[in-house]
Amino acid sequence: MLETTVVVIGGGATGMGTLRDLSMRGVPAILLEQGGLAHGTSSRFHGLLHSGGRYVVNDPESARECIEENMILRRVGKQCVEVTEGLFVLTPKDDPTFVEPWIKGCAAAGIKAEEISPAEARRLEPDLTPDAQRVFRVPDSCVDGFRLVLHNRMSAERYGGRALTYHEVVAIRQRNGAVCGVTARNLMTGETVDIACRMVVNAAGSWSGEVAALAGLEAAITPD
């Protein structure tokens, strides 16, 4: 039997980031992933590292979270980020009265929105519509999710963390109402492994409801 403090279930961006964070804080942790790394939701996202610009008017809290995350990833995971930047464009079909609230929203959220000329924008992006009337450059970029998860694993392991892929969690054990361990099946060999722990982090994405059920809990998840 293995023994640790925390078992993280799910080897995507959230789970692997959690493993890294715990390991850097000196908390013993083991991650279990039923497939390969980033094989679920983290392999199926659009790759956009949001600046938060799209949220500044209707959801300013999300906008602030986006730009904070963006700047952190550029700093600690710069090898995983392609600094493409992004353009917000006003065309004749758009409402011009939206521009000023959007500019103020960017400033309030801490998002650098630099107005550039349509000609400069077309130089940067030749396929941009010729109807562009105003263009703002924001720090949207691209992130390589696979590389980010892999580098998080490498970093976590340097701090003592451990990740077991192709291990499906089949039971979460409890004693006196508290988690005391998990059982996982090695999908490559069929063998089971028991891990004693004090806490479980459910980072299973679309499978979060199934994982919660193993602990007698309910999480209303509808995968799409």
Disulfide bonds with the S-S distance in Angstrom:
none
